[in-house]
Amino acid sequence: MKLVAGLSFLAGAQAAIDAQATGLNVYKTRGSRLFFNWEVNGSDSVDSWDVIVTDDQGAQAGNVKFDKKNDNSVNIDRLKSHRKYEVTLIPRSGSEVGKPTTFTAWTSPQPVENVITVARYATTVWIEWQPADTRQGEIPDQYVITNAEDDSERYFTSDTNLQIVLGKGVSRQYIIQAAACDDCENAFNDAWSKPLEFDVTSLPPKPTGLNIVEENIRDWERADVLLAWDSPNFEYDSVKVEYSPNTPQGFTKSPTFFPGPWNTQTTIEGLYQNVVYTVSARFVLNDVEGPSETISVAIADADSKFPKQQNCQVPTYLRPENLRVKRDIFGSTSMTVSWDHPRAKQPENGYRLVFAPFTPISSQKPWFQDIDGNTNEFEVSGPSYDPYDEYTVSVIALHDEQMSAPQSPDFISSTFTGTKLQNERNTEFIAPDACCGNHKYNSKMQECCGGNLFDADNINTACCGSSTYSPATEKCCSGGILVASSGQC
């Protein structure tokens, strides 16, 4: 900045030439260095300049280096950072001197080393930083945060945090500099440190108009769906699409990032038929993922048969289907269990029926019955059956594949006989058709991120690729990679 220099004369000195330094400009400070230049006022020529630098104790300091291309420009190094110095310029012509000019200037503090985003909202971002100087007396007096593309947007603060208003789905680059000053509003010079560049991104908005345009049967087991959404009024990097259940996965993996910025459709390939899926989409900008929009889609089979309910389990077509339990009037001595054979094949090792009594009203232990693989109906009676109890009835297809995964739900179908009691116990609200991974959840209160759930209103948790993270301690890099907030992507 331009400075008005104070005039002083060294003791015993007489002005013999008409020349003086004016228009002093400290144009850069870098910790232990000062950079400044000046103009010459007067009728006489100047051969050289004496530059005298003293610290706040009056001791001489620094090492003066003249710019080889400009005699009226000086770089003083070997100073201390975050200090105020007095500089005197004396013009010389041979043995004669002109009027001295004296001014004071600050060196800058050490630069800020890292800026982290601690919270994001729809239109604002909270940032924090740690000063490099932590020794007593060297904490910066002020911080200057400037829009890297428009220096008319500039913030001054003595705090180590700041709220920046951006707008929805905006990514912008800023620079931060630590400043030294005693009267910051009327500083002698801009003693600003080396700038540190950083990016801030507000949350992208939630997609709107998410819908399934069409379904196409691929083969006897799989189908493709065309997913569409409304074009937003901002430019994004990609759309992150997830679907659940996702074990096993379709041909399109979950999650998948489809590149933007103006695509409004994409195809999810290889989903299983006769399954109700939860499909979510969210915009991604500068590795920041916005809130998701979620819909449900029922994938029909080759016979145009749609599933009626969602169980958050993807069938591999080795599971018995349409398990039915028929009980006659209350107290009848038998009940009939029937089911449809798995569509892929009948089990090589038969079926196992498991009967688990409703434990709150019974002390009876679960029991099971093995039957032939060609059979798909069984009548339950005898001393093990209590007609006044309620049961969870499960049928397990004992395929050869089931032996290596005996607990897998892909081979099991279950139903509960006490429908009224079951409904009375199910008091927690579950939003319809919402799966995360292979688990049902309340989509009005939680968000799904790669099979992980987090509270939708928790500003301290965000989604990165397939993982949740805390912006206060980590940051999300391209490809869903998480690093420490102090690290580099």
N, C-alpha and C positions, 0 to 999 in steps of 0.2 A: 504494500500500500504506500501511497505518497505520504511523506512526513514533513512537518514544518520543523526545521532544524533550529535548535537553540544556538546562539552565538556566544563564544567565549574566547578569551585570549590567554595563551600560555604566559606564565609569569616572565617578565623581561623581554617578551617578544615584541617586535615592531613590524607592522605591515609595510613591506617595501615594494610589493607588487599588487596590482589591482586584479585579484583573482580570488574566488571563493567557491566552495562546493555548495550547490543548491539542489533542490528537487530530489532529495534522497529517497531511495526506493529499496526497502528490504523485501526482495521478491521471493525469497525462499528461506525456510529454516529446516534443518535436518538434525535434530538432536544436538550433536557437538559442533555444528557448523552454522555459520551465518552467510547469506549471499545478499549483496546489495550493490547498487550502482548509483550514480549521481550525474548531474550536469555541472558545467563550469560557467560561472557568471563573473564577468570582468573584462577589461580591455587588454590585459597582458596574457602572454602564453605561459603554460605550465609545463615544466620538464618532468616533474615527478611529484609523488604525494607521500607524506608521512601519515601512517595510520597507527594510532595508539589505542589499544584496547585495555580497559581495566574492569575488574569485577566489582561486586558490591562492597568489597573490603578495601578497594583502592589499589589492589595489586595488579600488575600487568599480566595479561593472559593471552592465549591464543597464538596462532601462527598465520601470518597474512600471506595470501597468494593472489597476485594480480592476474586478471584475465588477459591472456596473450593477445586476444583479438580486440580487446577494449580496455584502454588504460584507465577508464573511469568505472571499472567493475572489479569487485574484490570478493574473494572467498576466504573467510576466516575459519580455520579448523582448530582442533585440540581445545575446544571449549567444553564446558560441562552442560549437559542437557538440563532444560527447565531452569535456566538462570538468566538474570538480567545483567547486561553489560553496557558500559559507556564507551562509545567509539568517538574518537576525534580525528578529523581529516585536516591536514595542513598542506596547502599547495606550495611547491618550490619551483624556483627558476634560478638555477645556479646556487649561489649562497643566500639568495634572498627568499623570503617566505611571504605568503599572503595571509588573509584572515582565516583562522581555524574555525571549523564547524563541528559542534558536538551534538550527539544524539544518543538516546538509550534504546536498546532493543532486547527482546527476549529470544533465547534459544527455545526450541520446542521440546516437549516431553518425548519419551520413547513412545513408539506407535502402539496402538491397540493391536493385540495379537489375534483375537478371535471374537466373532459375533455369532450368537445363537438365537434362533427363534424359539421362544418359550410358549407362545400361544398364538393360534390363528383363529380368526373369526371370518364372517362372510365378507366384510369390507376392511378390516383392520388386522394388523399384525403387531404383536409385542416382541421386542428384541431386547437382549441383554448382552453385556460385554464385560470383560475383565481388563483393567488397565495393566500395562506392562510394568510401570513404575509402582512399586509398593513400599519403597523405603520412605521413612518419615520425611515429610516436606516435599516429596516429589510426585505425589498424586496429582494428576492433571487438574487444572483449575476449571476447565471447561472441555466439552466435546462438541465437535462440529460434524453433523451428518448432512450430506449433500446428495441430491439426485445426480447420478453420474451423467445423465443426458440433459438435465435442465437445472443449472445452478441457482435458478430463482426459487427452487424448492430446497430450503436449507433450514436445519433445526440446530439450535444451540441449547445445551443442557449441561448442568453440573452433576446430574444423576448418571447412573450406569445402566439405565433402561429407558426405553422410549416406545410410545405407541405411534405407528405410522398408518395413516388412512390411505388405502389404495383403491377401493372399489372391489366389486366381485370378480374373482378369477383373474387377478392382475399380478404379473411378475415384473419386478423392477430392480435395477441395480443401483446401489448407493455406495458412497465412500464415507468412511468415518476417520476423523483425525482428532488426536488429543491436542489440546491447546494450553499455552501458558500465558498468563496475564494477571496483573494486579487489579486494574480497572478494565474489565472485559468489554464494557460498552464503549470505552474510549482508549482502546489498546494502542500502544506505540506502533506495533507491527503485528501482522497475523503470524504468530508463532505456532503454526500448525504442523503437526508431525507428518511423517510419510503416510500417505493415504492407504487404507486397507479397503479393498473392494469386497462387497458382499451382496447377495441377492435375497430379496424377500418376496414371498408369494402369498397372497390371500387365498382362502379356500375357494376353489372353483364351485359354481352353483350345482345344485342337484339336477340331473337330466330330467327332462319332461317328455311326455308322450311316449314312454317306453311301451312297446307292444311287439307281438309276434305277427309278422306279416304273412308267413306261410310255413307249413311243415311239409317235408318231402321224405317219404319212406325210402330208405337206402337199401335195406335187405330185410330178412325175416326178423332181425334183432335190433337194428339201429335205424335212426332217423336224423335228418338235418333240419334245423329251424333257422329262419331268417328273422333276425332281431333288428328293430328300427327304433329311432328316437328323434325328437325334434332338433332342428339345427339351433344351437345356442347363439347368443349375440356376443361371443368372445372367441378368441382363437386358443385352442387347447392343443396339447402335444399328442394325447392318445385317449382312448376310452378303455377302461379296465372292465372286463366282463368276467363275472363269476357265476357258477351255477352249483346248486346243491340239490340232492346228494351227489357226491363226486367220488365215491369209492365203489366200484372202479370208475376211472375217468372215461369220458368220451374221447373221440379223436381230437377235438379241440380241447386243450388242457384248461383247467380252472385253477388260477386265473390266467387270462390271456390279455395282453395289451394290444389293442388294434390301433394303428397309427391314425392321427388326425391330419390336418385340423378340421376338414369339412366333411368327412364321412358321416353319414347318418344311418348306415345299415351295415350289418356284418352277419356272417353265417356261423352258427355253432354246429359243428359236424359231429356225427356219431353218438348222439344221445340215445339212451335205451328207450325202446317202445314201452307203452303201457306204464309209464311212470309220471308222477307229478313232480315237476322241478320248480325250485325257486331260482329265478334268474335276476341278477343285479348288475347294474352298470353305474360307473362313476367316471367323471372327467378327471384327467391328470394333467397338471401344468407344472413344469419345472420340478418334477418328482414329488409334487404335492397332490395328494388324492383328496378329492372332495367327497361330500356325503353321497350315498348311493340311493338310487331309485330301484325298487324291487317289484317284480311281478311274478305270477305263477303261470306255468304252462303245463298242460296235460298232453303228453305225447301218446297219440293213438298207436295201435298196432296195425298190421297189414289188413285186418278185417274191419278197420275203422272203429275199433273198440277203445273207448277212453277209460282211464282209471277213474274211480269215483272218489278216492280219498288219497291223502298223502301220508306215507309212513317213513319218509326220509331214508329209505333203504333202496339201493339200486339192485334190481334182480339180475341174476345171471342166467335166468331161465332154467335153474336147477331147483327152484323152490316150489313146494306145493302151493296151489292157489285156491282162492274161494273156499277157505275152511268154513264149514257149517256145523253148528251144534243144534240138534233138535231135542227139546225136552217137552214131555207131555205135561199134563196137569201137575200142579205142585204136589210132590210126594210120590211121583211115579218111580218105579223100581229100576228104570233104565233110561239111558239117553243115547242118541245116535250121533256119531261123528262121521262126516264125509268131507271129501275134498277133491279137487281136480289134480290129476297127475302133472308134474312139471312139464313144461312145453318142450324142453330140450330132449328129455329121455326119462324113462322110469328108473328109479334107483336100483343099482345092482345088488345092494345089501338090504333092501326092504325099507320099511318105515318104522319110526319109533314114535309112539304117542305118549305124551307126558301130561299128567293130570296134577295140577298144583292147587290144593284147596285154598280158599280165601282165608288167610291166617288170622285176621282180627276176630273171626267167629268160629275158628276151628283149630284144633291142636293136631289134626291129622297131617302126616308127612306126605310130600309128593310121591307119586308112584308112576310107573311107566309100563307100556305094553309094546312089544315088538311084533310086527305083522309082515306078511309077504308083500313084495314090491308090486305085485299085480293087483293088489286090493286097494280100493280107495274109499272104503266104508267100514265102520266098526261100531258095534253095539256095546255100550258100557253097562255092566250090571255086576251083581255079586257083592260080597262083603266089603270090598274096597270102596264101593260107590255109595255115597251118602246123598240121597235125593233132596235133603234139606240144606245142603251146602252149596256154595258157589265155587266154580273152578276156572282157572286159566288153563285152557286146552291148547297144547302145541303139537304140531306134527312135524317131524324132522325127516327129510329125505336122506337116507344113508347112501349117498353116491360114493364112488371111490374117491372123488375130489373132496368130499366132506371129511374124510378121515384125516387129512392134513390140516383142516381148519374146522375143528369140531364146534367151536363157539361162533362161527360166522353166521350172521343173520341171512346170508344168501341161501341157506338150506332149510330155514325154519319159517313156519307160519303159525301164528297164535291168535286166539280170541278169548274173551272173557264172558262167562255165562251170565254174570250178574250185571246186566247193563244199567239198571237203575242205580245200584250201589256204586258202580264205577262213575257214573255221571255226578252223583252226589259228592264223591271224593275229589273230583276234578274241578276245584274251585279257582285255580289260577288261570287268568286269561291268557290264552295263546293266540296270537294273531294267525289267521288262517293261512295255510300253505306257505310256511316259512321254514326253510332248512338252512343250516350252516354246517358244512361238512356232511355228516350223516345224523345231525341232531336237530330236533325241532326247537324253535326259540320264538320269543316275542319280538317281532320285527318292528313294533312301535316303540320299543324301549331300548333295543340293542342293535348294533351293526355287526355284520359278518365280514371278516377279513381273512381270506385264505383258510377258512375253517375255524378261525379264532373269533370269539365273541368279545365285544366291548360295549360299554354304555354309550348310547348315541349322544348324550349330552355331556360327556366327559371331555373337556377341552385339553386335558393333559394326556390323552391317548389319541394316536392317529394310526392310519393304515399305510404300510409300505410294502408293496408287492404282496406277499403272503403272510406278513407278520405285523403285529401291532407294536408300537413303540412310543416312548415318551419324548416329545420334542425338546424337553429341558435337558436331557442327557444324551440323546442320539440325534442323528440326522439321516434322512433318507436320500440315497444316491440312485442314479440311473440303474434300471434293472432290478429294483427292489432290494438293493444292498444297503444294510445299516452299518454306520460307523459312529464312533464316539463324536459328540458335538464339537470336540476340539480337533478332530481329525480331518483329513482331506478325502474327498470322493475320488 
